[in-house]
Amino acid sequence: MKPVYLKIEEIRERKGVTKTHISKKCDKTVAWYHGISTGKRVPNVESLQMIADALEVDIRDFFDQ
């Protein structure tokens, strides 16, 4: 099972979305998203939903199905 942060990054890169774009859409700092994107920060459900919204995907896409 692939870690959630790697799945998020895979989707982000595939869509051509920048880390800055996600952090702005979530009204958070780039450092906040950097922590998530490197696996150093574990996002809660609310944060995962904000990231999913910023990427225009379903939150379930972050988990292996």
CHARMM-style PDB file with segment names, atoms N, HN, CA, C and O in Angstrom:
ATOM      1  N   MET     1       0.844  -1.183   0.000  1.00  0.00      PROA
ATOM      2  CA  MET     1       0.000   0.000   0.000  1.00  0.00      PROA
ATOM      3  C   MET     1       0.887   1.244   0.000  1.00  0.00      PROA
ATOM      4  O   MET     1       1.774   1.385   0.842  1.00  0.00      PROA
ATOM      5  N   LYS     2       0.641   2.132  -0.941  1.00  0.00      PROA
ATOM      6  HN  LYS     2      -0.080   2.017  -1.625  1.00  0.00      PROA
ATOM      7  CA  LYS     2       1.421   3.354  -1.090  1.00  0.00      PROA
ATOM      8  C   LYS     2       0.991   4.367  -0.028  1.00  0.00      PROA
ATOM      9  O   LYS     2      -0.206   4.556   0.191  1.00  0.00      PROA
ATOM     10  N   PRO     3       1.954   5.024   0.637  1.00  0.00      PROA
ATOM     11  CA  PRO     3       1.597   6.050   1.623  1.00  0.00      PROA
ATOM     12  C   PRO     3       0.753   7.163   0.989  1.00  0.00      PROA
ATOM     13  O   PRO     3       0.908   7.484  -0.190  1.00  0.00      PROA
ATOM     14  N   VAL     4      -0.130   7.733   1.784  1.00  0.00      PROA
ATOM     15  HN  VAL     4      -0.256   7.472   2.741  1.00  0.00      PROA
ATOM     16  CA  VAL     4      -1.049   8.759   1.301  1.00  0.00      PROA
ATOM     17  C   VAL     4      -0.295   9.942   0.703  1.00  0.00      PROA
ATOM     18  O   VAL     4      -0.681  10.452  -0.348  1.00  0.00      PROA
ATOM     19  N   TYR     5       0.773  10.381   1.359  1.00  0.00      PROA
ATOM     20  HN  TYR     5       1.087   9.966   2.213  1.00  0.00      PROA
ATOM     21  CA  TYR     5       1.481  11.556   0.848  1.00  0.00      PROA
ATOM     22  C   TYR     5       2.070  11.301  -0.542  1.00  0.00      PROA
ATOM     23  O   TYR     5       2.127  12.218  -1.361  1.00  0.00      PROA
ATOM     24  N   LEU     6       2.504  10.084  -0.814  1.00  0.00      PROA
ATOM     25  HN  LEU     6       2.458   9.339  -0.148  1.00  0.00      PROA
ATOM     26  CA  LEU     6       3.025   9.767  -2.142  1.00  0.00      PROA
ATOM     27  C   LEU     6       1.913   9.752  -3.180  1.00  0.00      PROA
ATOM     28  O   LEU     6       2.111  10.176  -4.318  1.00  0.00      PROA
ATOM     29  N   LYS     7       0.755   9.267  -2.788  1.00  0.00      PROA
ATOM     30  HN  LYS     7       0.594   8.922  -1.864  1.00  0.00      PROA
ATOM     31  CA  LYS     7      -0.400   9.248  -3.689  1.00  0.00      PROA
ATOM     32  C   LYS     7      -0.829  10.685  -4.015  1.00  0.00      PROA
ATOM     33  O   LYS     7      -1.143  10.996  -5.164  1.00  0.00      PROA
ATOM     34  N   ILE     8      -0.841  11.551  -3.007  1.00  0.00      PROA
ATOM     35  HN  ILE     8      -0.585  11.298  -2.074  1.00  0.00      PROA
ATOM     36  CA  ILE     8      -1.191  12.956  -3.227  1.00  0.00      PROA
ATOM     37  C   ILE     8      -0.207  13.589  -4.204  1.00  0.00      PROA
ATOM     38  O   ILE     8      -0.613  14.279  -5.140  1.00  0.00      PROA
ATOM     39  N   GLU     9       1.072  13.358  -3.989  1.00  0.00      PROA
ATOM     40  HN  GLU     9       1.401  12.798  -3.229  1.00  0.00      PROA
ATOM     41  CA  GLU     9       2.098  13.930  -4.866  1.00  0.00      PROA
ATOM     42  C   GLU     9       1.989  13.388  -6.289  1.00  0.00      PROA
ATOM     43  O   GLU     9       2.179  14.127  -7.254  1.00  0.00      PROA
ATOM     44  N   GLU    10       1.688  12.120  -6.416  1.00  0.00      PROA
ATOM     45  HN  GLU    10       1.533  11.519  -5.632  1.00  0.00      PROA
ATOM     46  CA  GLU    10       1.522  11.508  -7.729  1.00  0.00      PROA
ATOM     47  C   GLU    10       0.376  12.195  -8.494  1.00  0.00      PROA
ATOM     48  O   GLU    10       0.518  12.517  -9.674  1.00  0.00      PROA
ATOM     49  N   ILE    11      -0.739  12.410  -7.823  1.00  0.00      PROA
ATOM     50  HN  ILE    11      -0.855  12.148  -6.865  1.00  0.00      PROA
ATOM     51  CA  ILE    11      -1.895  13.072  -8.432  1.00  0.00      PROA
ATOM     52  C   ILE    11      -1.556  14.523  -8.764  1.00  0.00      PROA
ATOM     53  O   ILE    11      -1.886  15.012  -9.845  1.00  0.00      PROA
ATOM     54  N   ARG    12      -0.895  15.211  -7.828  1.00  0.00      PROA
ATOM     55  HN  ARG    12      -0.627  14.815  -6.950  1.00  0.00      PROA
ATOM     56  CA  ARG    12      -0.536  16.612  -8.037  1.00  0.00      PROA
ATOM     57  C   ARG    12       0.348  16.766  -9.265  1.00  0.00      PROA
ATOM     58  O   ARG    12       0.110  17.638 -10.101  1.00  0.00      PROA
ATOM     59  N   GLU    13       1.363  15.926  -9.375  1.00  0.00      PROA
ATOM     60  HN  GLU    13       1.556  15.218  -8.696  1.00  0.00      PROA
ATOM     61  CA  GLU    13       2.288  16.010 -10.501  1.00  0.00      PROA
ATOM     62  C   GLU    13       1.588  15.657 -11.812  1.00  0.00      PROA
ATOM     63  O   GLU    13       1.826  16.302 -12.833  1.00  0.00      PROA
ATOM     64  N   ARG    14       0.738  14.650 -11.793  1.00  0.00      PROA
ATOM     65  HN  ARG    14       0.544  14.126 -10.964  1.00  0.00      PROA
ATOM     66  CA  ARG    14       0.008  14.236 -12.994  1.00  0.00      PROA
ATOM     67  C   ARG    14      -0.877  15.369 -13.510  1.00  0.00      PROA
ATOM     68  O   ARG    14      -1.033  15.548 -14.718  1.00  0.00      PROA
ATOM     69  N   LYS    15      -1.453  16.132 -12.581  1.00  0.00      PROA
ATOM     70  HN  LYS    15      -1.325  15.987 -11.599  1.00  0.00      PROA
ATOM     71  CA  LYS    15      -2.342  17.230 -12.954  1.00  0.00      PROA
ATOM     72  C   LYS    15      -1.573  18.524 -13.259  1.00  0.00      PROA
ATOM     73  O   LYS    15      -2.162  19.492 -13.741  1.00  0.00      PROA
ATOM     74  N   GLY    16      -0.278  18.545 -12.985  1.00  0.00      PROA
ATOM     75  HN  GLY    16       0.200  17.758 -12.593  1.00  0.00      PROA
ATOM     76  CA  GLY    16       0.526  19.733 -13.253  1.00  0.00      PROA
ATOM     77  C   GLY    16       0.235  20.886 -12.304  1.00  0.00      PROA
ATOM     78  O   GLY    16       0.364  22.053 -12.673  1.00  0.00      PROA
ATOM     79  N   VAL    17      -0.158  20.552 -11.087  1.00  0.00      PROA
ATOM     80  HN  VAL    17      -0.263  19.603 -10.788  1.00  0.00      PROA
ATOM     81  CA  VAL    17      -0.499  21.559 -10.078  1.00  0.00      PROA
ATOM     82  C   VAL    17       0.723  21.795  -9.185  1.00  0.00      PROA
ATOM     83  O   VAL    17       1.403  20.848  -8.789  1.00  0.00      PROA
ATOM     84  N   THR    18       0.992  23.051  -8.877  1.00  0.00      PROA
ATOM     85  HN  THR    18       0.440  23.820  -9.199  1.00  0.00      PROA
ATOM     86  CA  THR    18       2.147  23.353  -8.030  1.00  0.00      PROA
ATOM     87  C   THR    18       1.798  23.218  -6.549  1.00  0.00      PROA
ATOM     88  O   THR    18       0.632  23.268  -6.158  1.00  0.00      PROA
ATOM     89  N   LYS    19       2.826  23.049  -5.752  1.00  0.00      PROA
ATOM     90  HN  LYS    19       3.774  23.008  -6.070  1.00  0.00      PROA
ATOM     91  CA  LYS    19       2.646  22.991  -4.300  1.00  0.00      PROA
ATOM     92  C   LYS    19       2.118  24.328  -3.786  1.00  0.00      PROA
ATOM     93  O   LYS    19       1.317  24.373  -2.853  1.00  0.00      PROA
ATOM     94  N   THR    20       2.573  25.407  -4.402  1.00  0.00      PROA
ATOM     95  HN  THR    20       3.223  25.370  -5.160  1.00  0.00      PROA
ATOM     96  CA  THR    20       2.113  26.738  -4.011  1.00  0.00      PROA
ATOM     97  C   THR    20       0.617  26.887  -4.273  1.00  0.00      PROA
ATOM     98  O   THR    20      -0.105  27.458  -3.456  1.00  0.00      PROA
ATOM     99  N   HSD    21       0.155  26.376  -5.405  1.00  0.00      PROA
ATOM    100  HN  HSD    21       0.742  25.912  -6.069  1.00  0.00      PROA
ATOM    101  CA  HSD    21      -1.276  26.441  -5.745  1.00  0.00      PROA
ATOM    102  C   HSD    21      -2.108  25.731  -4.677  1.00  0.00      PROA
ATOM    103  O   HSD    21      -3.127  26.254  -4.226  1.00  0.00      PROA
ATOM    104  N   ILE    22      -1.675  24.553  -4.283  1.00  0.00      PROA
ATOM    105  HN  ILE    22      -0.847  24.127  -4.649  1.00  0.00      PROA
ATOM    106  CA  ILE    22      -2.421  23.798  -3.275  1.00  0.00      PROA
ATOM    107  C   ILE    22      -2.434  24.544  -1.949  1.00  0.00      PROA
ATOM    108  O   ILE    22      -3.482  24.671  -1.317  1.00  0.00      PROA
ATOM    109  N   SER    23      -1.279  25.036  -1.528  1.00  0.00      PROA
ATOM    110  HN  SER    23      -0.427  24.933  -2.042  1.00  0.00      PROA
ATOM    111  CA  SER    23      -1.225  25.740  -0.238  1.00  0.00      PROA
ATOM    112  C   SER    23      -2.105  26.984  -0.251  1.00  0.00      PROA
ATOM    113  O   SER    23      -2.756  27.285   0.749  1.00  0.00      PROA
ATOM    114  N   LYS    24      -2.138  27.712  -1.366  1.00  0.00      PROA
ATOM    115  HN  LYS    24      -1.609  27.467  -2.179  1.00  0.00      PROA
ATOM    116  CA  LYS    24      -2.998  28.898  -1.456  1.00  0.00      PROA
ATOM    117  C   LYS    24      -4.474  28.517  -1.431  1.00  0.00      PROA
ATOM    118  O   LYS    24      -5.274  29.164  -0.755  1.00  0.00      PROA
ATOM    119  N   LYS    25      -4.837  27.466  -2.169  1.00  0.00      PROA
ATOM    120  HN  LYS    25      -4.188  26.941  -2.718  1.00  0.00      PROA
ATOM    121  CA  LYS    25      -6.231  27.018  -2.195  1.00  0.00      PROA
ATOM    122  C   LYS    25      -6.697  26.562  -0.818  1.00  0.00      PROA
ATOM    123  O   LYS    25      -7.872  26.691  -0.475  1.00  0.00      PROA
ATOM    124  N   CYS    26      -5.765  26.028  -0.034  1.00  0.00      PROA
ATOM    125  HN  CYS    26      -4.810  25.923  -0.313  1.00  0.00      PROA
ATOM    126  CA  CYS    26      -6.083  25.542   1.308  1.00  0.00      PROA
ATOM    127  C   CYS    26      -5.933  26.636   2.363  1.00  0.00      PROA
ATOM    128  O   CYS    26      -6.202  26.404   3.541  1.00  0.00      PROA
ATOM    129  N   ASP    27      -5.505  27.824   1.945  1.00  0.00      PROA
ATOM    130  HN  ASP    27      -5.287  28.012   0.987  1.00  0.00      PROA
ATOM    131  CA  ASP    27      -5.260  28.944   2.849  1.00  0.00      PROA
ATOM    132  C   ASP    27      -4.239  28.569   3.922  1.00  0.00      PROA
ATOM    133  O   ASP    27      -4.405  28.868   5.104  1.00  0.00      PROA
ATOM    134  N   LYS    28      -3.181  27.904   3.468  1.00  0.00      PROA
ATOM    135  HN  LYS    28      -3.046  27.661   2.508  1.00  0.00      PROA
ATOM    136  CA  LYS    28      -2.097  27.463   4.352  1.00  0.00      PROA
ATOM    137  C   LYS    28      -0.775  27.919   3.766  1.00  0.00      PROA
ATOM    138  O   LYS    28      -0.729  28.441   2.652  1.00  0.00      PROA
ATOM    139  N   THR    29       0.293  27.725   4.509  1.00  0.00      PROA
ATOM    140  HN  THR    29       0.256  27.300   5.414  1.00  0.00      PROA
ATOM    141  CA  THR    29       1.628  28.099   4.027  1.00  0.00      PROA
ATOM    142  C   THR    29       2.194  26.995   3.138  1.00  0.00      PROA
ATOM    143  O   THR    29       1.758  25.845   3.182  1.00  0.00      PROA
ATOM    144  N   VAL    30       3.173  27.383   2.336  1.00  0.00      PROA
ATOM    145  HN  VAL    30       3.527  28.317   2.300  1.00  0.00      PROA
ATOM    146  CA  VAL    30       3.852  26.393   1.505  1.00  0.00      PROA
ATOM    147  C   VAL    30       4.576  25.389   2.412  1.00  0.00      PROA
ATOM    148  O   VAL    30       4.655  24.205   2.084  1.00  0.00      PROA
ATOM    149  N   ALA    31       5.095  25.851   3.530  1.00  0.00      PROA
ATOM    150  HN  ALA    31       5.031  26.813   3.796  1.00  0.00      PROA
ATOM    151  CA  ALA    31       5.771  24.952   4.474  1.00  0.00      PROA
ATOM    152  C   ALA    31       4.817  23.880   4.994  1.00  0.00      PROA
ATOM    153  O   ALA    31       5.215  22.731   5.189  1.00  0.00      PROA
ATOM    154  N   TRP    32       3.561  24.255   5.218  1.00  0.00      PROA
ATOM    155  HN  TRP    32       3.238  25.189   5.060  1.00  0.00      PROA
ATOM    156  CA  TRP    32       2.542  23.288   5.655  1.00  0.00      PROA
ATOM    157  C   TRP    32       2.409  22.181   4.618  1.00  0.00      PROA
ATOM    158  O   TRP    32       2.453  20.996   4.951  1.00  0.00      PROA
ATOM    159  N   TYR    33       2.244  22.578   3.350  1.00  0.00      PROA
ATOM    160  HN  TYR    33       2.208  23.540   3.079  1.00  0.00      PROA
ATOM    161  CA  TYR    33       2.083  21.554   2.314  1.00  0.00      PROA
ATOM    162  C   TYR    33       3.378  20.778   2.100  1.00  0.00      PROA
ATOM    163  O   TYR    33       3.337  19.575   1.840  1.00  0.00      PROA
ATOM    164  N   HSD    34       4.514  21.437   2.203  1.00  0.00      PROA
ATOM    165  HN  HSD    34       4.547  22.414   2.414  1.00  0.00      PROA
ATOM    166  CA  HSD    34       5.799  20.739   2.044  1.00  0.00      PROA
ATOM    167  C   HSD    34       5.918  19.621   3.075  1.00  0.00      PROA
ATOM    168  O   HSD    34       6.379  18.525   2.757  1.00  0.00      PROA
ATOM    169  N   GLY    35       5.505  19.898   4.307  1.00  0.00      PROA
ATOM    170  HN  GLY    35       5.130  20.788   4.566  1.00  0.00      PROA
ATOM    171  CA  GLY    35       5.539  18.870   5.351  1.00  0.00      PROA
ATOM    172  C   GLY    35       4.687  17.665   4.984  1.00  0.00      PROA
ATOM    173  O   GLY    35       5.078  16.522   5.221  1.00  0.00      PROA
ATOM    174  N   ILE    36       3.526  17.923   4.408  1.00  0.00      PROA
ATOM    175  HN  ILE    36       3.208  18.851   4.215  1.00  0.00      PROA
ATOM    176  CA  ILE    36       2.643  16.830   3.984  1.00  0.00      PROA
ATOM    177  C   ILE    36       3.255  16.089   2.803  1.00  0.00      PROA
ATOM    178  O   ILE    36       3.263  14.858   2.772  1.00  0.00      PROA
ATOM    179  N   SER    37       3.768  16.837   1.832  1.00  0.00      PROA
ATOM    180  HN  SER    37       3.762  17.837   1.857  1.00  0.00      PROA
ATOM    181  CA  SER    37       4.277  16.222   0.601  1.00  0.00      PROA
ATOM    182  C   SER    37       5.524  15.376   0.821  1.00  0.00      PROA
ATOM    183  O   SER    37       5.854  14.530  -0.009  1.00  0.00      PROA
ATOM    184  N   THR    38       6.210  15.596   1.919  1.00  0.00      PROA
ATOM    185  HN  THR    38       5.942  16.284   2.594  1.00  0.00      PROA
ATOM    186  CA  THR    38       7.413  14.813   2.222  1.00  0.00      PROA
ATOM    187  C   THR    38       7.151  13.734   3.279  1.00  0.00      PROA
ATOM    188  O   THR    38       8.050  12.970   3.628  1.00  0.00      PROA
ATOM    189  N   GLY    39       5.925  13.679   3.780  1.00  0.00      PROA
ATOM    190  HN  GLY    39       5.194  14.299   3.496  1.00  0.00      PROA
ATOM    191  CA  GLY    39       5.584  12.674   4.781  1.00  0.00      PROA
ATOM    192  C   GLY    39       5.983  13.047   6.192  1.00  0.00      PROA
ATOM    193  O   GLY    39       5.855  12.226   7.100  1.00  0.00      PROA
ATOM    194  N   LYS    40       6.466  14.266   6.406  1.00  0.00      PROA
ATOM    195  HN  LYS    40       6.571  14.934   5.668  1.00  0.00      PROA
ATOM    196  CA  LYS    40       6.874  14.697   7.742  1.00  0.00      PROA
ATOM    197  C   LYS    40       5.693  15.171   8.576  1.00  0.00      PROA
ATOM    198  O   LYS    40       5.757  15.195   9.805  1.00  0.00      PROA
ATOM    199  N   ARG    41       4.609  15.549   7.892  1.00  0.00      PROA
ATOM    200  HN  ARG    41       4.557  15.530   6.893  1.00  0.00      PROA
ATOM    201  CA  ARG    41       3.393  15.993   8.572  1.00  0.00      PROA
ATOM    202  C   ARG    41       2.272  15.069   8.115  1.00  0.00      PROA
ATOM    203  O   ARG    41       2.088  14.846   6.918  1.00  0.00      PROA
ATOM    204  N   VAL    42       1.527  14.538   9.074  1.00  0.00      PROA
ATOM    205  HN  VAL    42       1.676  14.719  10.046  1.00  0.00      PROA
ATOM    206  CA  VAL    42       0.397  13.663   8.747  1.00  0.00      PROA
ATOM    207  C   VAL    42      -0.872  14.516   8.731  1.00  0.00      PROA
ATOM    208  O   VAL    42      -1.268  15.068   9.757  1.00  0.00      PROA
ATOM    209  N   PRO    43      -1.504  14.620   7.562  1.00  0.00      PROA
ATOM    210  CA  PRO    43      -2.700  15.462   7.474  1.00  0.00      PROA
ATOM    211  C   PRO    43      -3.910  14.808   8.136  1.00  0.00      PROA
ATOM    212  O   PRO    43      -4.076  13.589   8.091  1.00  0.00      PROA
ATOM    213  N   ASN    44      -4.751  15.640   8.750  1.00  0.00      PROA
ATOM    214  HN  ASN    44      -4.616  16.631   8.787  1.00  0.00      PROA
ATOM    215  CA  ASN    44      -6.002  15.122   9.302  1.00  0.00      PROA
ATOM    216  C   ASN    44      -7.034  15.059   8.166  1.00  0.00      PROA
ATOM    217  O   ASN    44      -6.742  15.454   7.037  1.00  0.00      PROA
ATOM    218  N   VAL    45      -8.214  14.572   8.462  1.00  0.00      PROA
ATOM    219  HN  VAL    45      -8.451  14.250   9.379  1.00  0.00      PROA
ATOM    220  CA  VAL    45      -9.244  14.402   7.437  1.00  0.00      PROA
ATOM    221  C   VAL    45      -9.620  15.742   6.805  1.00  0.00      PROA
ATOM    222  O   VAL    45      -9.826  15.820   5.594  1.00  0.00      PROA
ATOM    223  N   GLU    46      -9.709  16.776   7.603  1.00  0.00      PROA
ATOM    224  HN  GLU    46      -9.542  16.713   8.587  1.00  0.00      PROA
ATOM    225  CA  GLU    46     -10.053  18.101   7.091  1.00  0.00      PROA
ATOM    226  C   GLU    46      -8.999  18.582   6.083  1.00  0.00      PROA
ATOM    227  O   GLU    46      -9.337  19.115   5.026  1.00  0.00      PROA
ATOM    228  N   SER    47      -7.736  18.389   6.419  1.00  0.00      PROA
ATOM    229  HN  SER    47      -7.461  17.956   7.277  1.00  0.00      PROA
ATOM    230  CA  SER    47      -6.653  18.792   5.510  1.00  0.00      PROA
ATOM    231  C   SER    47      -6.681  17.968   4.226  1.00  0.00      PROA
ATOM    232  O   SER    47      -6.488  18.505   3.135  1.00  0.00      PROA
ATOM    233  N   LEU    48      -6.919  16.674   4.357  1.00  0.00      PROA
ATOM    234  HN  LEU    48      -7.076  16.238   5.243  1.00  0.00      PROA
ATOM    235  CA  LEU    48      -7.013  15.822   3.174  1.00  0.00      PROA
ATOM    236  C   LEU    48      -8.139  16.283   2.256  1.00  0.00      PROA
ATOM    237  O   LEU    48      -7.990  16.279   1.034  1.00  0.00      PROA
ATOM    238  N   GLN    49      -9.262  16.678   2.842  1.00  0.00      PROA
ATOM    239  HN  GLN    49      -9.384  16.681   3.834  1.00  0.00      PROA
ATOM    240  CA  GLN    49     -10.389  17.145   2.040  1.00  0.00      PROA
ATOM    241  C   GLN    49     -10.043  18.449   1.334  1.00  0.00      PROA
ATOM    242  O   GLN    49     -10.405  18.639   0.173  1.00  0.00      PROA
ATOM    243  N   MET    50      -9.347  19.347   2.020  1.00  0.00      PROA
ATOM    244  HN  MET    50      -9.053  19.193   2.963  1.00  0.00      PROA
ATOM    245  CA  MET    50      -8.946  20.610   1.399  1.00  0.00      PROA
ATOM    246  C   MET    50      -8.002  20.348   0.220  1.00  0.00      PROA
ATOM    247  O   MET    50      -8.127  20.977  -0.831  1.00  0.00      PROA
ATOM    248  N   ILE    51      -7.066  19.426   0.398  1.00  0.00      PROA
ATOM    249  HN  ILE    51      -6.964  18.915   1.252  1.00  0.00      PROA
ATOM    250  CA  ILE    51      -6.132  19.091  -0.678  1.00  0.00      PROA
ATOM    251  C   ILE    51      -6.872  18.448  -1.844  1.00  0.00      PROA
ATOM    252  O   ILE    51      -6.603  18.759  -3.004  1.00  0.00      PROA
ATOM    253  N   ALA    52      -7.802  17.553  -1.534  1.00  0.00      PROA
ATOM    254  HN  ALA    52      -8.020  17.300  -0.591  1.00  0.00      PROA
ATOM    255  CA  ALA    52      -8.604  16.917  -2.588  1.00  0.00      PROA
ATOM    256  C   ALA    52      -9.387  17.966  -3.372  1.00  0.00      PROA
ATOM    257  O   ALA    52      -9.461  17.899  -4.599  1.00  0.00      PROA
ATOM    258  N   ASP    53      -9.964  18.923  -2.675  1.00  0.00      PROA
ATOM    259  HN  ASP    53      -9.904  18.978  -1.679  1.00  0.00      PROA
ATOM    260  CA  ASP    53     -10.704  19.995  -3.338  1.00  0.00      PROA
ATOM    261  C   ASP    53      -9.778  20.823  -4.229  1.00  0.00      PROA
ATOM    262  O   ASP    53     -10.142  21.179  -5.349  1.00  0.00      PROA
ATOM    263  N   ALA    54      -8.582  21.126  -3.725  1.00  0.00      PROA
ATOM    264  HN  ALA    54      -8.287  20.837  -2.815  1.00  0.00      PROA
ATOM    265  CA  ALA    54      -7.620  21.910  -4.502  1.00  0.00      PROA
ATOM    266  C   ALA    54      -7.191  21.172  -5.768  1.00  0.00      PROA
ATOM    267  O   ALA    54      -6.932  21.789  -6.801  1.00  0.00      PROA
ATOM    268  N   LEU    55      -7.120  19.844  -5.676  1.00  0.00      PROA
ATOM    269  HN  LEU    55      -7.330  19.342  -4.837  1.00  0.00      PROA
ATOM    270  CA  LEU    55      -6.721  19.025  -6.822  1.00  0.00      PROA
ATOM    271  C   LEU    55      -7.920  18.613  -7.686  1.00  0.00      PROA
ATOM    272  O   LEU    55      -7.764  18.009  -8.748  1.00  0.00      PROA
ATOM    273  N   GLU    56      -9.106  18.952  -7.204  1.00  0.00      PROA
ATOM    274  HN  GLU    56      -9.232  19.442  -6.342  1.00  0.00      PROA
ATOM    275  CA  GLU    56     -10.351  18.590  -7.896  1.00  0.00      PROA
ATOM    276  C   GLU    56     -10.466  17.083  -8.095  1.00  0.00      PROA
ATOM    277  O   GLU    56     -10.759  16.599  -9.188  1.00  0.00      PROA
ATOM    278  N   VAL    57     -10.224  16.351  -6.994  1.00  0.00      PROA
ATOM    279  HN  VAL    57      -9.986  16.745  -6.106  1.00  0.00      PROA
ATOM    280  CA  VAL    57     -10.378  14.897  -6.993  1.00  0.00      PROA
ATOM    281  C   VAL    57     -11.192  14.496  -5.772  1.00  0.00      PROA
ATOM    282  O   VAL    57     -11.421  15.301  -4.869  1.00  0.00      PROA
ATOM    283  N   ASP    58     -11.616  13.266  -5.758  1.00  0.00      PROA
ATOM    284  HN  ASP    58     -11.429  12.612  -6.491  1.00  0.00      PROA
ATOM    285  CA  ASP    58     -12.310  12.705  -4.600  1.00  0.00      PROA
ATOM    286  C   ASP    58     -11.259  12.299  -3.570  1.00  0.00      PROA
ATOM    287  O   ASP    58     -10.209  11.770  -3.936  1.00  0.00      PROA
ATOM    288  N   ILE    59     -11.522  12.534  -2.320  1.00  0.00      PROA
ATOM    289  HN  ILE    59     -12.375  12.964  -2.023  1.00  0.00      PROA
ATOM    290  CA  ILE    59     -10.562  12.198  -1.250  1.00  0.00      PROA
ATOM    291  C   ILE    59     -10.179  10.716  -1.293  1.00  0.00      PROA
ATOM    292  O   ILE    59      -9.071  10.345  -0.904  1.00  0.00      PROA
ATOM    293  N   ARG    60     -11.090   9.885  -1.762  1.00  0.00      PROA
ATOM    294  HN  ARG    60     -11.990  10.187  -2.078  1.00  0.00      PROA
ATOM    295  CA  ARG    60     -10.815   8.441  -1.836  1.00  0.00      PROA
ATOM    296  C   ARG    60      -9.687   8.125  -2.809  1.00  0.00      PROA
ATOM    297  O   ARG    60      -9.091   7.051  -2.732  1.00  0.00      PROA
ATOM    298  N   ASP    61      -9.383   9.050  -3.732  1.00  0.00      PROA
ATOM    299  HN  ASP    61      -9.868   9.922  -3.795  1.00  0.00      PROA
ATOM    300  CA  ASP    61      -8.309   8.833  -4.685  1.00  0.00      PROA
ATOM    301  C   ASP    61      -6.939   8.779  -4.009  1.00  0.00      PROA
ATOM    302  O   ASP    61      -5.972   8.305  -4.604  1.00  0.00      PROA
ATOM    303  N   PHE    62      -6.855   9.260  -2.778  1.00  0.00      PROA
ATOM    304  HN  PHE    62      -7.641   9.646  -2.294  1.00  0.00      PROA
ATOM    305  CA  PHE    62      -5.591   9.251  -2.042  1.00  0.00      PROA
ATOM    306  C   PHE    62      -5.284   7.889  -1.418  1.00  0.00      PROA
ATOM    307  O   PHE    62      -4.188   7.669  -0.901  1.00  0.00      PROA
ATOM    308  N   PHE    63      -6.239   6.996  -1.469  1.00  0.00      PROA
ATOM    309  HN  PHE    63      -7.129   7.175  -1.889  1.00  0.00      PROA
ATOM    310  CA  PHE    63      -6.082   5.688  -0.845  1.00  0.00      PROA
ATOM    311  C   PHE    63      -6.162   4.591  -1.895  1.00  0.00      PROA
ATOM    312  O   PHE    63      -6.945   4.678  -2.841  1.00  0.00      PROA
ATOM    313  N   ASP    64      -5.345   3.560  -1.721  1.00  0.00      PROA
ATOM    314  HN  ASP    64      -4.709   3.489  -0.953  1.00  0.00      PROA
ATOM    315  CA  ASP    64      -5.396   2.431  -2.646  1.00  0.00      PROA
ATOM    316  C   ASP    64      -6.764   1.780  -2.608  1.00  0.00      PROA
ATOM    317  O   ASP    64      -7.372   1.603  -1.552  1.00  0.00      PROA
ATOM    318  N   GLN    65      -7.222   1.433  -3.794  1.00  0.00      PROA
ATOM    319  HN  GLN    65      -6.728   1.577  -4.651  1.00  0.00      PROA
ATOM    320  CA  GLN    65      -8.579   0.872  -3.870  1.00  0.00      PROA
ATOM    321  C   GLN    65      -8.569  -0.516  -4.435  1.00  0.00      PROA
ATOM    322  OT1 GLN    65      -9.624  -1.135  -4.569  1.00  0.00      PROA
TER     323      GLN     65
END
